[in-house]
Amino acid sequence: MIKSRSFKDTQLLMTMFLNNALKGFLNRPIFKSKWVRRSFVTFLCLLYILYYLYNMKELAKISSIRTNVPLAILETGQKQIFFSYFSNTVVLGCLSFLFVEATLALDKTSLYFVKALPFRRRDVQRAYSLFRLVLMIGIYELVMIIATPAIKLVTTFVGDFGLFFLSQHFSFIIVIISLEILSLGLDLLLQRQMKHLLVIKLLLANVILIISLAYFFQWRYALESRLASSPFSIHELILGAFLVSLSCLIIAVYLLLHLPLADTLADTLVTSHSRFIKVPVLDKVTFRYKTNWYYLIFPVIVVGIIAYQSGRAAVLAVLPTLLAFNGLLLLSHGDSTEDFRHQYNLLRITVWEEYFRQYFLLVLLEVPLLICYGCHLANINQVMVSIAFAQSALMLGYLFPKSRGNLNETTSMFLLGIVFILVTLVVKNASFGLIIIILLAGIHYSLLRRLRYERF
């Protein structure tokens, strides 16, 4: 009876988290129409079908070349791709965990029900961990949709294909569950030191990020080459990987379900998944928003790795591309001002004043890239793409405020990625770039005006 009730409570909480997440995403004017939703899903399906057919065509070309390659070299290549898949899966698991850790936060409705209703701590934690794991698996499935056709480079046998496909999923789930257990362990150890919990988790996230990127860019190639020289056949490797990953998955799930929980679980959910973080000395608005720390630290780590691998010239070559993403820091602006934005009229702050202050902040963020442009390290197209990206980040921050939906910031990040690709493709010269910037500026002003005088 107790187990049945526990399962029902976990299911109820999980359903509530998902409903609130989808409500925050779908309760936007653009997604309220069923026709728009169906058209969006149909477009994505057609896009994938075209991608799959293109992949099959390219793989057919590779298969025709394989007949001229010696068998020993072919087997070594298959083994190297085999181990490369697992390397990518492990790194993607770490990055997916960090992405969800940085962008996911329970909205006010979810937090209210968690604290107000008499749910058992174990059920709350199971539901929330399951919710996080489902999101991470969703991210992985988006990648696997693209990567699955290339498994034919490892094996063409249907049975081995299926086992390898499953072992990849098992390995990913093992990684994210292990990191989830590590996170829960920190909550347990630091349950009496809530003030330091966020800072320590941020430091841990940076350590995981540094190790993941260093392995992906530096260490993996030597390891994969050494493992590829093993005497085992590709069939034996696939079968062994499946059995080992399945066994480890069972152990990881058991540990997650039976891990001791912190006594202050509800407070931990509120504190550790808050939008804000208090860092000594650095107490300005940009540094108080937790997600911005990930946006600031990630490029620093990438630059450090590139400098170590290739030297200063490579850093200067890639620096303008990294600086083009400075606009990510504006994604939090709409959410951080939501609680007091309705008082702007009382403070006699006009829409134009708010508009120009935001663009002043945007220009400040673009100064490093403008310096690169002045030093002939960047071109005008990169500057315009960066400005358009920052404008889009500002608007998406208003359209999908983090505090109104569990998945709003994740959605904004996904849409920003699409925007960046589209703008990069469209901005082929300065004229097109200028038209896009003016168009986005007009949409931005209209959005601010609507938010000021209407309930959006």
LOMARTOR-500948 format. One record per residue (C-alpha): residue number from 1; x, y, z; residue in one letter. Coordinates in steps of 0.001 Angstrom, whole numbers, padded with zeros to 6 digits. Layout:
+-----+---------+---------+---------+------+
| pos |    east |   north |      up | code |
+-----+---------+---------+---------+------+
| NUM |       X |       Y |       Z |    A |
...
+-----+---------+---------+---------+------+
END
This chain:
+-----+---------+---------+---------+------+
| pos |    east |   north |      up | code |
+-----+---------+---------+---------+------+
|   1 |  000000 |  000000 |  000000 |    M |
|   2 |  002803 |  002427 |  000923 |    I |
|   3 |  004729 |  001605 | -002239 |    K |
|   4 |  001580 |  002066 | -004317 |    S |
|   5 |  000943 |  005488 | -002746 |    R |
|   6 |  004589 |  006465 | -003189 |    S |
|   7 |  004447 |  005544 | -006870 |    F |
|   8 |  001239 |  007541 | -007366 |    K |
|   9 |  002680 |  010612 | -005620 |    D |
|  10 |  005843 |  010430 | -007685 |    T |
|  11 |  003769 |  010103 | -010841 |    Q |
|  12 |  001569 |  013044 | -009795 |    L |
|  13 |  004565 |  015290 | -009099 |    L |
|  14 |  006271 |  014261 | -012320 |    M |
|  15 |  003082 |  015022 | -014270 |    T |
|  16 |  002794 |  018406 | -012562 |    M |
|  17 |  006401 |  019338 | -013403 |    F |
|  18 |  005909 |  018340 | -017040 |    L |
|  19 |  002552 |  020115 | -017326 |    N |
|  20 |  003986 |  023333 | -015912 |    N |
|  21 |  006972 |  023022 | -018225 |    A |
|  22 |  004801 |  022549 | -021302 |    L |
|  23 |  002421 |  025279 | -020145 |    K |
|  24 |  005303 |  027736 | -019969 |    G |
|  25 |  006429 |  026713 | -023443 |    F |
|  26 |  003080 |  026423 | -025228 |    L |
|  27 |  001365 |  029337 | -023481 |    N |
|  28 |  002948 |  031756 | -025934 |    R |
|  29 |  000972 |  033540 | -028657 |    P |
|  30 |  002913 |  031859 | -031458 |    I |
|  31 |  002194 |  028327 | -030149 |    F |
|  32 | -001436 |  028758 | -029126 |    K |
|  33 | -002686 |  027894 | -032596 |    S |
|  34 | -003003 |  024157 | -033316 |    K |
|  35 | -002203 |  024861 | -036954 |    W |
|  36 |  001116 |  026460 | -035983 |    V |
|  37 |  002000 |  023536 | -033701 |    R |
|  38 |  001195 |  020941 | -036358 |    R |
|  39 |  003038 |  022900 | -039025 |    S |
|  40 |  006087 |  023194 | -036765 |    F |
|  41 |  006141 |  019433 | -036051 |    V |
|  42 |  005573 |  018606 | -039732 |    T |
|  43 |  008429 |  020900 | -040753 |    F |
|  44 |  010795 |  019214 | -038284 |    L |
|  45 |  009775 |  015741 | -039529 |    C |
|  46 |  010330 |  016693 | -043169 |    L |
|  47 |  013665 |  018246 | -042256 |    L |
|  48 |  014785 |  015033 | -040595 |    Y |
|  49 |  013601 |  012860 | -043498 |    I |
|  50 |  015646 |  014990 | -045899 |    L |
|  51 |  018651 |  014766 | -043587 |    Y |
|  52 |  018254 |  010969 | -043286 |    Y |
|  53 |  018057 |  010509 | -047061 |    L |
|  54 |  021141 |  012685 | -047524 |    Y |
|  55 |  022979 |  010630 | -044904 |    N |
|  56 |  022035 |  007367 | -046606 |    M |
|  57 |  023319 |  008718 | -049911 |    K |
|  58 |  026682 |  009675 | -048375 |    E |
|  59 |  026968 |  006362 | -046535 |    L |
|  60 |  026328 |  004523 | -049791 |    A |
|  61 |  029311 |  006347 | -051293 |    K |
|  62 |  031474 |  005343 | -048334 |    I |
|  63 |  030308 |  001724 | -048617 |    S |
|  64 |  031377 |  001609 | -052254 |    S |
|  65 |  034885 |  002736 | -051241 |    I |
|  66 |  035126 |  000122 | -048445 |    R |
|  67 |  035657 | -002677 | -050963 |    T |
|  68 |  039071 | -001218 | -051849 |    N |
|  69 |  040229 | -000896 | -048224 |    V |
|  70 |  042255 | -003744 | -046621 |    P |
|  71 |  040278 | -005722 | -044024 |    L |
|  72 |  042693 | -004978 | -041149 |    A |
|  73 |  042503 | -001205 | -041707 |    I |
|  74 |  038735 | -001407 | -042046 |    L |
|  75 |  038353 | -003251 | -038720 |    E |
|  76 |  040636 | -000767 | -036949 |    T |
|  77 |  038576 |  002100 | -038344 |    G |
|  78 |  035346 |  000469 | -037155 |    Q |
|  79 |  036771 |  000003 | -033658 |    K |
|  80 |  037945 |  003614 | -033529 |    Q |
|  81 |  034491 |  004869 | -034525 |    I |
|  82 |  033017 |  002477 | -031932 |    F |
|  83 |  035061 |  003997 | -029103 |    F |
|  84 |  034555 |  007497 | -030502 |    S |
|  85 |  030793 |  007050 | -030136 |    Y |
|  86 |  031217 |  006221 | -026449 |    F |
|  87 |  033527 |  009205 | -025940 |    S |
|  88 |  030946 |  011492 | -027480 |    N |
|  89 |  028203 |  009939 | -025369 |    T |
|  90 |  030104 |  010486 | -022110 |    V |
|  91 |  030955 |  014106 | -022978 |    V |
|  92 |  027403 |  014777 | -024136 |    L |
|  93 |  026088 |  013322 | -020884 |    G |
|  94 |  028247 |  015740 | -018878 |    C |
|  95 |  027273 |  018730 | -021019 |    L |
|  96 |  023560 |  017810 | -020931 |    S |
|  97 |  023679 |  017601 | -017143 |    F |
|  98 |  025403 |  020991 | -016902 |    L |
|  99 |  022949 |  022521 | -019382 |    F |
| 100 |  019909 |  021314 | -017420 |    V |
| 101 |  021572 |  022274 | -014126 |    E |
| 102 |  022131 |  025799 | -015453 |    A |
| 103 |  018824 |  026436 | -017213 |    T |
| 104 |  016195 |  024389 | -015372 |    L |
| 105 |  014400 |  025826 | -012350 |    A |
| 106 |  011037 |  024989 | -010824 |    L |
| 107 |  008473 |  027704 | -011392 |    D |
| 108 |  006520 |  029310 | -008575 |    K |
| 109 |  003516 |  026985 | -008987 |    T |
| 110 |  005626 |  023838 | -008727 |    S |
| 111 |  007547 |  025145 | -005711 |    L |
| 112 |  004291 |  026089 | -003957 |    Y |
| 113 |  002798 |  022609 | -004343 |    F |
| 114 |  006041 |  020919 | -003300 |    V |
| 115 |  006228 |  022932 | -000063 |    K |
| 116 |  002509 |  023198 |  000730 |    A |
| 117 |  001271 |  019648 |  000154 |    L |
| 118 |  002324 |  016725 |  002409 |    P |
| 119 |  004424 |  014781 | -000086 |    F |
| 120 |  007165 |  012495 |  001208 |    R |
| 121 |  010692 |  013812 |  000666 |    R |
| 122 |  011647 |  010643 | -001187 |    R |
| 123 |  008771 |  011049 | -003647 |    D |
| 124 |  009578 |  014711 | -004279 |    V |
| 125 |  013222 |  013942 | -004995 |    Q |
| 126 |  012396 |  010970 | -007222 |    R |
| 127 |  009935 |  013040 | -009239 |    A |
| 128 |  012325 |  015958 | -009630 |    Y |
| 129 |  015308 |  013750 | -010506 |    S |
| 130 |  013176 |  011840 | -013001 |    L |
| 131 |  012016 |  015124 | -014506 |    F |
| 132 |  015620 |  016277 | -014941 |    R |
| 133 |  016691 |  012919 | -016387 |    L |
| 134 |  013825 |  012972 | -018899 |    V |
| 135 |  014959 |  016394 | -020118 |    L |
| 136 |  018565 |  015221 | -020472 |    M |
| 137 |  017467 |  012121 | -022364 |    I |
| 138 |  015369 |  014376 | -024601 |    G |
| 139 |  018497 |  016397 | -025432 |    I |
| 140 |  020377 |  013180 | -026164 |    Y |
| 141 |  017605 |  011925 | -028457 |    E |
| 142 |  017847 |  015125 | -030493 |    L |
| 143 |  021525 |  014348 | -031061 |    V |
| 144 |  020935 |  010652 | -031696 |    M |
| 145 |  018396 |  011490 | -034391 |    I |
| 146 |  021317 |  012994 | -036273 |    I |
| 147 |  023971 |  010462 | -035245 |    A |
| 148 |  022038 |  007174 | -035593 |    T |
| 149 |  022474 |  006724 | -039391 |    P |
| 150 |  026271 |  006855 | -038970 |    A |
| 151 |  026178 |  003705 | -036785 |    I |
| 152 |  026355 |  001831 | -040082 |    K |
| 153 |  030014 |  002827 | -040154 |    L |
| 154 |  030469 |  000617 | -037073 |    V |
| 155 |  028360 | -002366 | -038122 |    T |
| 156 |  025841 | -003271 | -040800 |    T |
| 157 |  024312 | -006261 | -038960 |    F |
| 158 |  020854 | -005557 | -037588 |    V |
| 159 |  021437 | -007327 | -034258 |    G |
| 160 |  024745 | -005574 | -033568 |    D |
| 161 |  023202 | -002276 | -034699 |    F |
| 162 |  020426 | -002640 | -032107 |    G |
| 163 |  022768 | -003669 | -029282 |    L |
| 164 |  025133 | -000788 | -030034 |    F |
| 165 |  022224 |  001657 | -030170 |    F |
| 166 |  020975 |  000475 | -026764 |    L |
| 167 |  024447 |  000480 | -025197 |    S |
| 168 |  024851 |  004120 | -026249 |    Q |
| 169 |  021624 |  005023 | -024452 |    H |
| 170 |  022579 |  002984 | -021389 |    F |
| 171 |  025968 |  004704 | -021219 |    S |
| 172 |  024381 |  008147 | -021460 |    F |
| 173 |  021878 |  007362 | -018707 |    I |
| 174 |  024690 |  006002 | -016494 |    I |
| 175 |  026615 |  009279 | -016863 |    V |
| 176 |  023677 |  011552 | -016040 |    I |
| 177 |  022515 |  009369 | -013124 |    I |
| 178 |  026059 |  009357 | -011703 |    S |
| 179 |  026192 |  013155 | -011883 |    L |
| 180 |  022715 |  013375 | -010357 |    E |
| 181 |  023874 |  011177 | -007461 |    I |
| 182 |  026906 |  013448 | -007039 |    L |
| 183 |  024621 |  016496 | -006933 |    S |
| 184 |  022312 |  014875 | -004358 |    L |
| 185 |  025342 |  013883 | -002311 |    G |
| 186 |  026424 |  017522 | -002167 |    L |
| 187 |  022919 |  018522 | -001060 |    D |
| 188 |  023181 |  015970 |  001748 |    L |
| 189 |  026659 |  017038 |  002872 |    L |
| 190 |  025940 |  020776 |  002725 |    L |
| 191 |  022334 |  020760 |  003942 |    Q |
| 192 |  023308 |  022989 |  006873 |    R |
| 193 |  025295 |  025395 |  004702 |    Q |
| 194 |  022812 |  026579 |  002098 |    M |
| 195 |  024690 |  029840 |  001561 |    K |
| 196 |  027718 |  027980 |  000198 |    H |
| 197 |  025840 |  025264 | -001705 |    L |
| 198 |  025360 |  027220 | -004940 |    L |
| 199 |  028964 |  028423 | -005071 |    V |
| 200 |  030339 |  024913 | -004469 |    I |
| 201 |  028006 |  023452 | -007108 |    K |
| 202 |  029136 |  026116 | -009533 |    L |
| 203 |  032785 |  025239 | -008887 |    L |
| 204 |  032005 |  021534 | -009343 |    L |
| 205 |  030204 |  022283 | -012607 |    A |
| 206 |  033265 |  024138 | -013863 |    N |
| 207 |  035529 |  021222 | -012943 |    V |
| 208 |  033240 |  018823 | -014829 |    I |
| 209 |  033161 |  021203 | -017786 |    L |
| 210 |  036958 |  021572 | -017900 |    I |
| 211 |  037539 |  017813 | -017701 |    I |
| 212 |  034874 |  017098 | -020340 |    S |
| 213 |  036205 |  019624 | -022847 |    L |
| 214 |  039838 |  018692 | -022192 |    A |
| 215 |  039000 |  015048 | -022809 |    Y |
| 216 |  036978 |  015844 | -025931 |    F |
| 217 |  039610 |  018074 | -027539 |    F |
| 218 |  042852 |  016622 | -026172 |    Q |
| 219 |  042881 |  013251 | -024417 |    W |
| 220 |  040340 |  011146 | -026307 |    R |
| 221 |  042320 |  010567 | -029515 |    Y |
| 222 |  045245 |  008761 | -027887 |    A |
| 223 |  042880 |  006650 | -025772 |    L |
| 224 |  040657 |  005716 | -028711 |    E |
| 225 |  043649 |  004766 | -030887 |    S |
| 226 |  045038 |  002533 | -028142 |    R |
| 227 |  041686 |  000833 | -027530 |    L |
| 228 |  041160 |  000357 | -031287 |    A |
| 229 |  044252 | -001870 | -031395 |    S |
| 230 |  042580 | -004443 | -029105 |    S |
| 231 |  042379 | -008035 | -030453 |    P |
| 232 |  038611 | -008295 | -029963 |    F |
| 233 |  036311 | -008258 | -032980 |    S |
| 234 |  033715 | -005516 | -033422 |    I |
| 235 |  030930 | -008015 | -032629 |    H |
| 236 |  032599 | -008975 | -029324 |    E |
| 237 |  033117 | -005312 | -028429 |    L |
| 238 |  029461 | -004468 | -029084 |    I |
| 239 |  028200 | -007451 | -027060 |    L |
| 240 |  030604 | -006710 | -024190 |    G |
| 241 |  029679 | -003005 | -024159 |    A |
| 242 |  025979 | -003886 | -024024 |    F |
| 243 |  026366 | -006274 | -021075 |    L |
| 244 |  028679 | -003962 | -019111 |    V |
| 245 |  026512 | -000863 | -019697 |    S |
| 246 |  023342 | -002764 | -018724 |    L |
| 247 |  024945 | -003999 | -015487 |    S |
| 248 |  026245 | -000528 | -014598 |    C |
| 249 |  022848 |  000987 | -015371 |    L |
| 250 |  021112 | -001357 | -012926 |    I |
| 251 |  023626 | -000441 | -010205 |    I |
| 252 |  023282 |  003313 | -010916 |    A |
| 253 |  019472 |  003181 | -010758 |    V |
| 254 |  019598 |  001239 | -007495 |    Y |
| 255 |  021957 |  003781 | -005930 |    L |
| 256 |  019793 |  006700 | -007084 |    L |
| 257 |  016635 |  005152 | -005595 |    L |
| 258 |  018242 |  004308 | -002245 |    H |
| 259 |  020467 |  007345 | -001721 |    L |
| 260 |  019883 |  009112 |  001650 |    P |
| 261 |  018220 |  012490 |  001258 |    L |
| 262 |  018847 |  015839 |  002904 |    A |
| 263 |  016479 |  016761 |  005761 |    D |
| 264 |  015960 |  020198 |  004194 |    T |
| 265 |  014973 |  018876 |  000769 |    L |
| 266 |  012308 |  021499 |  000015 |    A |
| 267 |  014658 |  024326 |  000969 |    D |
| 268 |  017360 |  022726 | -001148 |    T |
| 269 |  015050 |  022705 | -004178 |    L |
| 270 |  014280 |  026377 | -003649 |    V |
| 271 |  017878 |  027444 | -002976 |    T |
| 272 |  019986 |  025263 | -005231 |    S |
| 273 |  017717 |  025861 | -008216 |    H |
| 274 |  017232 |  029571 | -007654 |    S |
| 275 |  017785 |  032012 | -010488 |    R |
| 276 |  020306 |  033962 | -008433 |    F |
| 277 |  023618 |  033256 | -006778 |    I |
| 278 |  025625 |  035301 | -004288 |    K |
| 279 |  029342 |  035404 | -005037 |    V |
| 280 |  031638 |  037397 | -002731 |    P |
| 281 |  032875 |  040742 | -004204 |    V |
| 282 |  031105 |  040162 | -007556 |    L |
| 283 |  027596 |  041325 | -006666 |    D |
| 284 |  026499 |  043191 | -009783 |    K |
| 285 |  023312 |  042207 | -011641 |    V |
| 286 |  025126 |  040216 | -014337 |    T |
| 287 |  027045 |  038173 | -011785 |    F |
| 288 |  024045 |  037557 | -009522 |    R |
| 289 |  022190 |  035634 | -012216 |    Y |
| 290 |  023353 |  032024 | -011880 |    K |
| 291 |  023089 |  031015 | -015537 |    T |
| 292 |  025298 |  033910 | -016642 |    N |
| 293 |  028224 |  032323 | -014836 |    W |
| 294 |  028040 |  029353 | -017177 |    Y |
| 295 |  027917 |  031699 | -020182 |    Y |
| 296 |  030989 |  033557 | -018889 |    L |
| 297 |  033095 |  030578 | -017855 |    I |
| 298 |  032475 |  028302 | -020867 |    F |
| 299 |  034247 |  030524 | -023454 |    P |
| 300 |  037129 |  031105 | -021027 |    V |
| 301 |  037664 |  027348 | -020770 |    I |
| 302 |  037416 |  026926 | -024557 |    V |
| 303 |  039965 |  029704 | -025116 |    V |
| 304 |  042297 |  028142 | -022553 |    G |
| 305 |  042154 |  024742 | -024244 |    I |
| 306 |  042691 |  026235 | -027710 |    I |
| 307 |  045627 |  028299 | -026430 |    A |
| 308 |  047195 |  025192 | -024884 |    Y |
| 309 |  046686 |  023141 | -028051 |    Q |
| 310 |  047377 |  025596 | -030865 |    S |
| 311 |  048814 |  028803 | -029454 |    G |
| 312 |  047901 |  032488 | -029591 |    R |
| 313 |  047232 |  032634 | -033352 |    A |
| 314 |  044439 |  030055 | -033079 |    A |
| 315 |  042914 |  031947 | -030136 |    V |
| 316 |  042837 |  035208 | -032102 |    L |
| 317 |  041217 |  033382 | -035026 |    A |
| 318 |  038392 |  031921 | -032925 |    V |
| 319 |  037951 |  034881 | -030518 |    L |
| 320 |  035503 |  036889 | -032707 |    P |
| 321 |  033232 |  033842 | -033004 |    T |
| 322 |  033150 |  033406 | -029234 |    L |
| 323 |  032559 |  037126 | -028623 |    L |
| 324 |  029580 |  036973 | -030987 |    A |
| 325 |  027759 |  035066 | -028241 |    F |
| 326 |  028096 |  037848 | -025640 |    N |
| 327 |  024400 |  038550 | -026188 |    G |
| 328 |  023580 |  035429 | -024165 |    L |
| 329 |  024045 |  037563 | -021053 |    L |
| 330 |  020949 |  039550 | -022105 |    L |
| 331 |  018746 |  036448 | -022047 |    L |
| 332 |  018163 |  036890 | -018328 |    S |
| 333 |  017269 |  040601 | -018546 |    H |
| 334 |  013536 |  040145 | -019082 |    G |
| 335 |  013180 |  037663 | -016227 |    D |
| 336 |  015309 |  039647 | -013772 |    S |
| 337 |  013135 |  042757 | -014264 |    T |
| 338 |  009758 |  041003 | -014379 |    E |
| 339 |  008863 |  041479 | -010709 |    D |
| 340 |  009114 |  045297 | -010793 |    F |
| 341 |  008630 |  046126 | -014478 |    R |
| 342 |  004990 |  047062 | -013903 |    H |
| 343 |  006182 |  049949 | -011702 |    Q |
| 344 |  008059 |  051693 | -014522 |    Y |
| 345 |  005096 |  053943 | -015283 |    N |
| 346 |  004904 |  054984 | -011620 |    L |
| 347 |  008629 |  055802 | -011738 |    L |
| 348 |  008051 |  057781 | -014962 |    R |
| 349 |  010335 |  055537 | -016991 |    I |
| 350 |  008990 |  055711 | -020520 |    T |
| 351 |  009135 |  052869 | -023052 |    V |
| 352 |  011708 |  054816 | -025072 |    W |
| 353 |  013943 |  055241 | -022020 |    E |
| 354 |  013761 |  051528 | -021241 |    E |
| 355 |  014396 |  050745 | -024909 |    Y |
| 356 |  017503 |  052914 | -025223 |    F |
| 357 |  018915 |  051743 | -021891 |    R |
| 358 |  018709 |  048168 | -023100 |    Q |
| 359 |  020485 |  049080 | -026327 |    Y |
| 360 |  023144 |  050917 | -024343 |    F |
| 361 |  023750 |  047653 | -022447 |    L |
| 362 |  023815 |  045787 | -025765 |    L |
| 363 |  026453 |  048154 | -027151 |    V |
| 364 |  028604 |  047684 | -024040 |    L |
| 365 |  028549 |  043927 | -024606 |    L |
| 366 |  029556 |  044441 | -028236 |    E |
| 367 |  032611 |  046582 | -027377 |    V |
| 368 |  035081 |  043627 | -027274 |    P |
| 369 |  033949 |  042461 | -030712 |    L |
| 370 |  034122 |  046035 | -032057 |    L |
| 371 |  037713 |  046224 | -030791 |    I |
| 372 |  038467 |  043009 | -032689 |    C |
| 373 |  036877 |  044578 | -035762 |    Y |
| 374 |  039043 |  047678 | -035349 |    G |
| 375 |  042126 |  045435 | -035112 |    C |
| 376 |  041055 |  043585 | -038303 |    H |
| 377 |  040453 |  040327 | -036417 |    L |
| 378 |  036729 |  040303 | -037211 |    A |
| 379 |  034628 |  041370 | -040191 |    N |
| 380 |  031490 |  043488 | -040311 |    I |
| 381 |  029275 |  040434 | -040906 |    N |
| 382 |  030355 |  038924 | -037588 |    Q |
| 383 |  029546 |  042185 | -035808 |    V |
| 384 |  026070 |  042340 | -037347 |    M |
| 385 |  025351 |  038694 | -036564 |    V |
| 386 |  026381 |  039352 | -032955 |    S |
| 387 |  024071 |  042391 | -032682 |    I |
| 388 |  021129 |  040478 | -034169 |    A |
| 389 |  021842 |  037588 | -031801 |    F |
| 390 |  021857 |  039931 | -028772 |    A |
| 391 |  018579 |  041532 | -029910 |    Q |
| 392 |  017004 |  038089 | -030232 |    S |
| 393 |  018261 |  037119 | -026769 |    A |
| 394 |  016660 |  040218 | -025257 |    L |
| 395 |  013299 |  039481 | -026864 |    M |
| 396 |  013314 |  035760 | -026059 |    L |
| 397 |  014066 |  036650 | -022438 |    G |
| 398 |  010768 |  038558 | -022367 |    Y |
| 399 |  008798 |  035942 | -024295 |    L |
| 400 |  010033 |  033006 | -022200 |    F |
| 401 |  010841 |  034277 | -018672 |    P |
| 402 |  012491 |  031574 | -016602 |    K |
| 403 |  010290 |  032127 | -013545 |    S |
| 404 |  007094 |  031389 | -015505 |    R |
| 405 |  007932 |  027938 | -016761 |    G |
| 406 |  010257 |  025072 | -015904 |    N |
| 407 |  011540 |  024852 | -019486 |    L |
| 408 |  011396 |  028473 | -020580 |    N |
| 409 |  015129 |  029154 | -020461 |    E |
| 410 |  015892 |  025812 | -022117 |    T |
| 411 |  013425 |  026748 | -024868 |    T |
| 412 |  015051 |  030164 | -025266 |    S |
| 413 |  018488 |  028593 | -025656 |    M |
| 414 |  017196 |  026172 | -028289 |    F |
| 415 |  015493 |  028960 | -030245 |    L |
| 416 |  018586 |  031162 | -029976 |    L |
| 417 |  020642 |  028411 | -031582 |    G |
| 418 |  018208 |  028326 | -034494 |    I |
| 419 |  018250 |  032136 | -034735 |    V |
| 420 |  022049 |  032205 | -034828 |    F |
| 421 |  022162 |  029684 | -037672 |    I |
| 422 |  019485 |  031497 | -039680 |    L |
| 423 |  021025 |  034945 | -039187 |    V |
| 424 |  024472 |  033629 | -040135 |    T |
| 425 |  023042 |  032185 | -043347 |    L |
| 426 |  021085 |  035338 | -044241 |    V |
| 427 |  023736 |  037957 | -043424 |    V |
| 428 |  025930 |  037567 | -046493 |    K |
| 429 |  026694 |  041282 | -046752 |    N |
| 430 |  026338 |  044456 | -044687 |    A |
| 431 |  023094 |  045522 | -046392 |    S |
| 432 |  021207 |  042379 | -045384 |    F |
| 433 |  022651 |  042605 | -041884 |    G |
| 434 |  021497 |  046201 | -041489 |    L |
| 435 |  017959 |  045331 | -042650 |    I |
| 436 |  017739 |  042489 | -040113 |    I |
| 437 |  019015 |  044679 | -037261 |    I |
| 438 |  016502 |  047447 | -038069 |    I |
| 439 |  013670 |  044883 | -038337 |    L |
| 440 |  014575 |  043303 | -034978 |    L |
| 441 |  014863 |  046757 | -033395 |    A |
| 442 |  011311 |  047559 | -034487 |    G |
| 443 |  009979 |  044227 | -033189 |    I |
| 444 |  011836 |  044800 | -029916 |    H |
| 445 |  010201 |  048207 | -029388 |    Y |
| 446 |  006746 |  046797 | -030200 |    S |
| 447 |  007297 |  043990 | -027712 |    L |
| 448 |  008329 |  046398 | -024925 |    L |
| 449 |  005310 |  048586 | -025593 |    R |
| 450 |  002944 |  045620 | -025505 |    R |
| 451 |  004490 |  044315 | -022288 |    L |
| 452 |  004104 |  047746 | -020694 |    R |
| 453 |  000447 |  048337 | -021482 |    Y |
| 454 | -000976 |  044826 | -021806 |    E |
| 455 | -000801 |  041548 | -019963 |    R |
| 456 |  001325 |  039445 | -022324 |    F |
+-----+---------+---------+---------+------+
END
